[in-house]
Structure formats: C-alpha cells, structure tokens
Amino acid sequence: MQLVKILFQKSCNPVHLFCIPFWRLFPSACYSTCKVLQAAPTNSRMHKLGTLFLFLSLATPLPAQTKTLLNLDKTGVAIQGYDPVAFFTNNKPVKGKPEFSARQDGALYYFGSIEHRDLFKSDPAKYEPVFGGYCAYGVSKGKLVEIDVDAFQIVNGRLLLQYSKGVRDDFNKDTKGNLAKAEANWPGLVEKKGK
C-alpha cells in the first residue's frame, strides 16, 4: 500500500508505474527506484492512466470454459445420422445424407434435404435433441444411456430421445416429473462426464 501511495504523489516519476504489478515480489527495488523529481505536467494523467489500466486488468474476468456432453458416434455424427428436423416436420425419423450436413456445438448433423439443413441452421436450439441426444429417461435416473431413434417424442417443442419404446412409455407415466428430474440431473452429468 505504501508504494501505491508513493506512486500517486505528484512528485513520483511516472516511469515507475511498472512497479505496481511487481511491488509484492520486489518491494525493495520498487521503493528504491522511486525518487522525488520535479513532476512534468503529464504525470497526473500518467498516474490516472496507469491506475485505470491496473483496475481494468484486475477486474476483467477470464472467459469461462464450458463443458459439453454429446451422444455422438466415432466420427462425431449426432442422432446416429438421422435428420433432427424430420422428427418435427415428418413426425418420424428420416436418415440424413452426408451431403446435407451442418456442424453445431461440436456435433455433425445430417439432413434429408437442403431445406431441412437450412431450417436447422436458422434455429439450431429448436431442433437439437435435449440432453445431448442421450436417453431422457436415463438422464432422469442420473445415467447416460444410448437411444433408439424410433423411440423419440416431442415434448414442449423439444426433441427427446429414449432407449426404447417401452422406456418411453415408462417416462410418459410421469412426463412432467421425469423431465424435471432429467433437467435437474443434466448439469451434474455434464460437469462429471463432459469434455
């Protein structure tokens, strides 16, 4: 603190602003280099600028790195290569084609047509499967389980995938409750098993 007080005095040389980040490591060097000199008219501006720079560098948070958890095959393809838009528009799974593909959040999606690809690109969050494409009922139980694309369902405008049609029936015995459990469990699974 004493060094900071010295640096803010009008008689301190502005060149010594470099001492601020290092004064805890090398206090004697910083104290000894600060001499009483006749202040130039720009010294107070230099002090203010140095203080502003120091404040901004300490106050700026580092960007947080977020984890993701996606049910992908070995080549990075999502939903076993099925068209995510077709679940909504055709109300059934439709195998996508590699020539109509789009990458979103680390997953590669295939589409049955260029129109479906363009729909997806315009609003990916609308068409992406929830819970990273894992079985929604499994997530409600705190587990990551593979899916059967024929056991899909649209709930509240979101694509849910299930392990099987029987599991989908079990999930639907309490859709609202199971969905709430899955949403509560998902962040922990991402934190624990995500990359």
Residue, then its C-alpha position, 0 to 999 in steps of 0.5 A: m500500500q505504501l508504494v501505491k501511495i508513493l506512486f500517486q504523489k505528484s512528485c513520483n516519476p511516472v516511469h515507475l508505474f511498472c512497479i505496481p504489478f511487481w511491488r509484492l515480489f520486489p518491494s525493495a527495488c520498487y521503493s528504491t527506484c522511486k525518487v522525488l523529481q520535479a513532476a512534468p505536467t503529464n504525470s497526473r494523467m500518467h498516474k490516472l492512466g496507469t491506475l485505470f489500466l491496473f483496475l481494468s486488468l484486475a477486474t476483467p474476468l477470464p472467459a469461462q470454459t464450458k463443458t459439453l456432453l454429446n451422444l455422438d458416434k466415432t466420427g462425431v455424427a449426432i442422432q446416429g445420422y438421422d435428420p433432427v428436423a424430420f422428427f418435427t416436420n415428418n413426425k418420424p425419423v428420416k436418415g440424413k445424407p452426408e451431403f446435407s450436413a451442418r456442424q453445431d456445438g461440436a456435433l455433425y448433423y445430417f439432413g434429408s434435404i437442403e431445406h431441412r439443413d437450412l431450417f436447422k441452421s436458422d434455429p439450431a436450439k429448436y431442433e437439437p435433441v435435449f440432453g445431448g441426444y442421450c436417453a431422457y429417461g436415463v438422464s432422469k435416473g442420473k445415467l447416460v444411456e444410448i437411444d433408439v431413434d424410433a423411440f423419440q417424442i416431442v415434448n414442449g417443442r423439444l426433441l427427446l430421445q429414449y432407449s426404447k419404446g417401452v422406456r418411453d412409455d415408462f417416462n410418459k407415466d410421469t412426463k412432467g416429473n421425469l423431465a424435471k428430474a432429467e433437467a435437474n440431473w443434466p448439469g451434474l452429468v455434464e460437469k462429471k462426464g463432459k469434455 
